[in-house]
Amino acid sequence: FVSGMVVTFYQTDGEVLDDPELQAWIRDVTEEGFTELPNFGLSSQLRTREELSTLLAVVIFISSAQHAATNNGQFDWCAWVPNTPCTMREPPPTDKDAVTMEMIMATLPDVSQSCVEMAITWHLGRLQPDAVPLGQYAEQYFTEGRALQLIDRFRAELKEIEEHILNQNEGVELPYLLLLPSRVENSITI
């Protein structure tokens, strides 16, 4: 999908290299965005359509599927507070053989703190009211025929993936739904 879109708007590698807005963007990302990581490894110039496609695919993946993989199930994990206590009231034990249930309970957050943690993770992990699913757009950014075809094909592929996941989950006691394409946002909305 990404490489198809890049090829639609950049017919040659030279067009990528000669696009002043694109080059200004990558310079800003590398020179301003990663000032604390001088050896980050990202070039301050995009030279080819392949480089642009790879970079865009990584950005889209991180802000959509990877975010969904870590975010969408956090309440399921964090609702059992001992999995990820938001605070510890005592230092962690240094001798595991000396640990007692009384020490554990004194260390874990109290009921009030646990409720706050659960409320926060529920709000962060729930479907956001302004969420836009992957492959959908709140506004019509693309009007070119080729771009619209690519979007339609991408949406059809996402629908096939969703049907496959739902079929795999059929009859299982605990279905895995976190990466259903309809539950993966186009980008991070929190």
Secondary structure, DSSP 8 states (H G I E B T S, - for coil): -HHHHHHHH-SSHHHHHT-HHHHHHHHHHHHTTTTT-TT----SS--SHHHHHHHHHHHHHIIIIIHHHHHTTHHHHHTSGGGS-S--SS---S-GGG--HHHHHHHS--HHHHHHHHHHHHHHHS--TT--BTT--SS-----HHHHHHHHHHHHHHHHHHHHHHHHHTT-SS---TT-GGGSBSS---
